[in-house]
Amino acid sequence: MKYEVILFDVDDTLLDFSISEKRALHRAFLEFGLPTGVKDYEASYQEISKVLWRELEQGLTNLSELGVERFKRLFLKHELEIHAEVFSGVYLGYLSKEIHLIQGAMEVCENLADCRLAIITNGFTDVQTSRIGGSPLSNTFEHIIISQEAGFQKPAKGIFDYAFSKLQITDKAKVLIVGDSLTSDIQGGIDYGIDTCWFNPHQKENNLGIKPTYEICKLIDLMQVVENI
């Protein structure tokens, strides 16, 4: 087997972040007296959040700032008198309890038992630890590398250095990273010199000029990638 270590992204790779985010947002808005908050403000929130996450990948902001700033901008835009930092804390608390596996995640991890499996994710340590730890995958991974703890976020080289140090990896040729984000997971892997597998369930067009080693639209297809090699 060519790959001895598989590095998995978490959100929208192993766990369905879209469902988790929407449910956590709804519960937070409900707590602040806005039962239709998701319906009214989700589109704006997604636009704002997308910009800030891209800035995070580019090293233009940090995770703590992002967590509050996205709500600060949202509430300013819609003239809502809500304390952004307080709302962020409530939202993250609910998010940490939202656990929804991507179809095939359990089966893939079970079938890759001969490989060393690890997580490499951008996000808040408490939230990601809680979600992974509360999932059926809790005892699956040798290490869980989270950007807030590592001090670097994908695609930065630093988070890969941190992961390789934790896992004591010396041969990049034996490592594969699997993730849904071209700009984070795939670009990070390419820049670090490891093979990449783009999980693209919605078959999005790749017009970024970022070329993964492999592309799959179902998580279970990862088995073909690993076994065929």
C-alpha positions, 0 to 999 in steps of 0.5 A: 500500500502506497499510503500509510497515513491518511490526513482527513479534513473534518467539515464537509468531508467527514462531518456535514458542516452545512447541517451543523451550521444551520442548526446551530445558527437557528438555535442561537437566533432562537435564544436571542428572540429571532425564530426566523433568524436563519431564514432572514439572515443566513444568506448575508451570513454566508457571504460575510463568512466566506470572505473571512474564511478566505482571509483566514486562509491567506493569513489576513485575520485569525480565528478568534477575530473571525469568530466575532467579526462575522457576527459583528458585520452581520448585525451591523448590516441588518441593524440588529442590536446584539452583542457579537461576542456573546452571540458567537459564544452561544453559537459555538456552544451549539455548534459543538453539539452538532454531529452529522456524519457524511455518508460513507465516513464510518465505512471508509474509516473502518476499511482503512484500519490498516492505515494511520488515520489523522485529522487536520482541520481549521477551526476552534479547538473546543468545537472540533474536539467536541464534535469529533469526540461525540461522533462514532469516529471518536476512537478512529484517529491517531491524532487530531490536528486543529488549527487553533491549537497548532497556531497555523491554518491550512493551507499554511505550511506550519500546520503540516509541519505541526502534523508531521511532527505529532505523527513523526512522519518522515516520508511525504510520499506515504501521506495522502490528504483528503478534503473538500476545499481546493484552496485549503486542503488541496492547495495546502497539500500541494504546497507541502508536497504530499498527494491530495484527494479532492472530495467533490460530492456536488461535482463543482467545477474546478476553475481555480487552476488547483490540480488535486492528485485524485478527485472523488464524488463519494467518500467511499470512492476513497477506497478505490484510490487507496486500494488500486495503488 
